[in-house]
Amino acid sequence: MRISVEHLGETLTVMSNDPITISEILSRLEIHPSTVLAVHGDTIVPHTSSISSDIELELIIVSSGG
């Protein structure tokens, strides 16, 4: 399956033959999970969600300060 990920104006692609979690996708892309929210359409997708078919995701940067 093909997972397209829009991040910082780029479209990145992860290919997988088996179901894969959002966390695993972020790991493959070397993106720290605490820095982004994964969004599909208008829905925030938990990082524990398993993807088992082609999908397009958008990563929204989460920033916090103190």
Secondary structure, DSSP 8 states (H G I E B T S, - for coil): -EEEEEETTEEEEEE-SS-EEHHHHHHHTT--GGGEEEEETTEEE-TT-EE-S-EEEEEEE-----
